[in-house]
Amino acid sequence: MDSSVYVFVEDLRGEGVERVLDRISAYGVRGVTIGAVHHAARDITPHGLSKLTIRRDGAHFPPPPDLFSGRRLKPTAGHQDALDGLREACTRRGLTLHGWTVFLRNATIGAAHPDVTVRDCFGDRGSPSDLCPAHPDVREYAVALARAVARLGVDSVVAESLHFRPLKPERSFVPLGPMDTYLFGLCFCDYCMRRATDLGVDAAVAREECARIVGGVLDGDTPAQGEVTRAALTAYAGPDVVAYARARSETVTTLVSEVASAVAAEGSKLVFIDSTGGVKGYRDGLPSPGLAAHDAWQLGVDLVALGDLVPAFGVLAYARDAARVADDVGAYLRSVGKDREVRAVLRPGHPDSDSADRLVAKARGAKAAGAMAVDFYAYGLVPHPVLDRIPATLAEAL
């Protein structure tokens, strides 16, 4: 069974490529998933040179001029030499190398080009970090970025944020319910509206309904409670809004198809990560009841359609319960097809795994449900004693 450890370039810069890879090799995993393109973050890094690491938006390699010359959107420059020699160092140890790529989450690009970011039902730009997958310039950027990472000689391009993202306000003293938050997070930019209209959706009515409902709650109306389901959303917001939400899947599916084809043309393959599992369980490892595969539509992800286009999928199995991990993996496989490679991404420590036994149980559950690989997230974010659970997990569970 395949396996890898997610690694940030700051880990390599702080500890050195050889030291990090020697430690990872000793865990018995088969590969490294390196953060070739990442978003800005502020992370506690327990064994890094800095215990608080400030990450900036960046592509950690020189962008090929033939891919980005003349394009409006270009990768934000990161640590351009961070990956030098990494491919060769992995080969010497028999490790595969995967290029973890964050596509449409980039506040630097969004701040420089606000028109390529999502726009809510009130006409406001929701967040500079959320690039809209319907915008033509964003789509060209994503395809070129995928080609650039594939050219690094990676065995796969691991795609994160290649879909719409949910609304995540830093502060809200208004008790928005889950459905209100979802409606507030829908993008109504010109390109999203046009694509929905082309599919027969009355996009203007959908926007008006979202503005009416969310505006009412902001003015003091009682927010709706309960899980976001298509049936509940239809009853709450009406069929035009649900049809608009469904239309987003065409935007994502066609973009992912273009990216997968571009990666394949460069001799690599795409591993698509749907962030729904992270949305549900990131904070505490206690995801809401609906399985991630069943709720992926909320981000515009049509797993059934992508199953015909993408060879491999990463499942963010951010849950404390081994049975939930197995259920999530099984639901993905039923959606994308039993012949597709599904990789379960596990967090080996807090908040998901309070012991080595729990991590082993979750890895066993993922394997029993049909996962072909288990990946561990992430090297620089957890203490060494937690990382030391990986060898026993691989030996006992896989």
N, C-alpha and C positions, 0 to 999 in steps of 0.2 A: 504494500500500500504506500502511495506517495505521501510526502510530507514536506513542509518547509517552515521557516521562521521569518516573520516580517521584521525588517530591519530599516531603520532610518539612516540617511547619509550622515547625520550628526553622530550616530554611534560609530561609524567607520572613522570619521574625522577625530573623534575624541579618544577612542581606544586603539585605533589602527586596524587596517583591513585584516592583517594576518591574525591578530589576537582574536578579533570577533569571529572570523571564519573557523579558527581552530576550536573555539568554544562551541560553536554551532555544530561543527563536525562531530565533536565528542558527544553531542546529544543523540546522535544516530539518525537525524533527519536527512532527507535527500536533497534539500534545496534551500535557497535563500530568495525571499521576495523583497526586493530593495525598493525603497521609496524614491523612484526616479523623478517623479513630479509630485509635489505635495503642496498643501495649503498652509496658510499661516496658522500657528497654534502656540500655546504656552503650556508646556508639559512639565510635570515632575518627573525627573529622570534619576532614579536612585543610585545607579552606578556610573553615571556619566561624569565627565570632568566638571560640568555645571549641573547642579542638582535641580535647577530650574532652567529648562532649555526654551529659548524663544525661536520658533521656526517662522520663516517668512515664506510667502508664496514663491515657488521657484521650481524651475526645471534644472536638474543638476547634471547638465551636460551641454556642450555647445550646440545650439539648434542648427541643423543643416541648412545652409543658405538656399538651396534649391527648393526646399519645402516652404520657407517662410518669406522669401524675398518678394516684396510687393504686396504682401498680405497686411491687412489692417491690424489684426490681432496676432501678437507674437508671444512666445513663452516669456514669462518673467524670469530673469536671470537668477539662478541659485548658485550653489557651489559648483562651478563649471568643471572642476577637476575631481569631484568627489568619487566618480565611478572609474577613474583611471586604474587599470590593472585588475579590476574586480572580476571581469569575465575570466581572465587567465587564472586568477587565484582560485576561483570556484572550480574551474576545470581540473586544476592540480589535485583538488580534494574530491573530485567526483561529484560535486554539487551542481544541480541545475540552478539556473538564474532566471528569476521572473521579475519583470519590470512593473512595479506597482505605480499606477498613473492616476492622479486625481485630475479629472477633465474639466468639469464645469463649476468648480468651486475655486474662485480666484478673485479676491477683493481688489488686488492691484489692477488687474485688467478691468474689472467692473467700475472702479473709481475713475480710471482714465477714459472709459467708454461707457457711460451710464446707459446709453440706448440699447446695449446688448444684454442688459440685466432684466429680470422679471419685473412685471408691472401689475399691481393688484387691481381689484375691481373699482377702486376709487381713483385710479390713474396714477398712483404713487409708485415709485421704484422701491421695491420691498427691501432689497439688500444688495450692496455692491458685490458681495461674494457669490451671488447666485446668477450665473450666466444662463440665458434662456436657450434651450436646445432647439427652439424653432427659428432662431435668428440665423440667417444665411452665413454671416461672418463667423458666428460661433461654430456652426457646423463645419465650415472649412477649417477653422482652427483645430477642432477636435480630430478631424481626419489627418491633418498634417502632423499633429502631436503624436497620434498613434503610430504613424509611419516612422517618426523620429525615434520613438522609444524602441520600436521593433528593430531598427537599424543598429541598436546597441548590442545586438547579438543575443538577446534574451530568448529563452525558450517559450515564454508567453508574455503578453501584455495584460496585466491585471487591471481592469477598468473600474475605477470608483467614480461616483458622481457623474455618470453618463446618462442622466435622467433628470427629471424635475426633483427639487428638494422641498421638504415641508417648511412651513413657516415656523421660525424659532426666535421669537422676540426675546431680547435680553431682560426686559422688564415689562410686566403688564399687571396693572392693578384693577383690570376689568376681568371678571370671571368668564372668559370665553370658554364655551364647551368644545369638545373635540370636533364637532361638525362645523361650528363657527370658525374655529382655527383653520380647518381644512379649506373652507370657502374663502377665507381671508388669504390663504396661501396660493390660490389658483392664479396663474398668469393670464392677463388679458392684454398683452402687448399686441401691436398690430399684426405681427406674424402668427401668433397663436390664434388670434381672432380670424385671420384669413384662412388658416389651415382648417379650422373648425367649420367655417362657413362653406368651404369647398367640399366638406364631407356632409353637407346638408343640415348643419346645426345652426340654430338661431343664436349666434354668439352674442348679439346685442342684448337679447332678452336674458341670457344666462348672466351676463355681467350686471345687468340691472337688478336681477333677483339677488345676486350675491351682495351687491351694495346695499340693497334694502334690508336684507336679513342681518348682515354684520353691522350695518349702521344702526339698526334697531338695538342690538345688544350693546353696542358702544354707548347708546343713549340710555341704557338702563333696562331694556327688555330682558326677560329671563332666558338664559342661554339653554340650548338643547343639551341633554345629557346622553350618555350611551355611546357605544362603539360606532365608528363610521362604516356603514355598509351601504351598498347601492340601494337597497330597499329603504333603509332609514333616510338616506339622502334624498331619495325621490319624494318621500312623504314630507320631508322638511323644506326642501328647496325647489322641488318640481322637476319634471322630466327634461327641461331644457338645460338645467345645470348638470344633471347626470349625463346627458348626451355630450355636453361640453367636456366634462371630465373624461369620458370615454375617448373622445377625439384626441386627447393628449397622447394616447398610446401609439397612434400613427406617427406622431412626431418622434417619439423615442425609438420606436421599432425601426423606422427608416434610417435614423441616425446611427443606431447600433449596427445595422446592416452595412452601412458605408464604412464604419470604423473596422468591423470584422473583416471586410473584404480588403481594406487597405493593409491591415496587419498581415493577413494571409499572403498578399502580394509581396510583402517584405520577408517572407519565409518564416513567420512566427504564427502564433494563434492567440485568439482573444479569450480571456477569462472574464466574464461579466459578473460584477458584484452588484446586486440589488441591495440598497441600503435599508430596506424595510426592517430587517432583523435588528439593525443598529438603532433605528428610530424607536423600536419597541423596547429593547432591553439594555441600551447602552448605560443608562444611569445606575441601575441597581441589579441587573441580571434577572429581573422579574418582568418579562414581557407581558403585554396585555393579551387577553385570551385568543384573539384571532391569529391564526398561523401566518407567518410572514408571506408565504407564497400566495395566500388567499387575499392579502391586503396590498400586494405589490402594485395593483392597479392605481392606488392612490398617488403613486409617484409617476404614473404614466407607463409603468412596466407591464407589458403583456408577455408573461413567461411562455405561454403556449406558442405565440408567434415567434418569440426569440429562440425557442427550442429548435426551430427549423433553420436558424441562421447562425447560431453561436455554438462552438464545440464544447465549451466548458463554462461552469458557473461557480461562483463563490457564495456560500451561504453563511451569513454572519450569525452564527449560533450563539448569541449572547444571552445565555440562560443558565441559571443555577441547576435546573432540573434536567437530568439525563433523558427522561422520557420526552420532555419538550424538545430537546435537541434532535432526538430521533424523529419526532413528529414533523419538525420543520424540514429536515433533510428529506424525509419521505414525501412530503407535500411538494417540494421542489421537483423531485424526480418524476412524480406523477404529472406535473405541469410541463416540464421541458422534454421529457422522454427518457426512458430507462437507459438508452444507449448514450446519453450525454454524461460527460465527466462532471461530477459535483464534488466540490471541495468544501468541507466544513471548517470554518474559521473559528477557533476556540480561544478564549482568554484563559491562560493557565492559572491565574490568581484572582485577586479582588477585581470586581465584586462577584464574579461568577463561580469561582472555584476556591473553596475554603480549605481544601485538602487535596493531596495527591489522589486519594481514592475517588473523590468526586470527579476530578479531571479524567481519570481512567474510565469511570462509568460513562461519562459523556462521549469520550472517544469510541468506546464500545458501541454506544447507542448510535452514533453517526455511522459507523461501519455496518452495523446490523441493518440500518435503514437504507444502505446502498451507497454511501459516500465512497468515492475512490481515493480520497486524500483527506488528510487532516493537517491544517496549518495553524500555527500558533502566533498570536498577536499580543504584544510585540516586544522585541528584544530589549529596547532601551527603556521601556515603560515599567518594567517589573523587576523586583530584586532578584539577584542571582539564585537564592534558595528556591524561589518560585520557578525560575527557569529550569532548575535541577529536577523538577517533576517530569520534564519531557521524556528523558530516557526510559523511565519506568512505564510511562504512558504508552510509548511506542512498543515496548517489549511485551506488556501485559494485554494491551487492547488491540494491537494491530498485527 
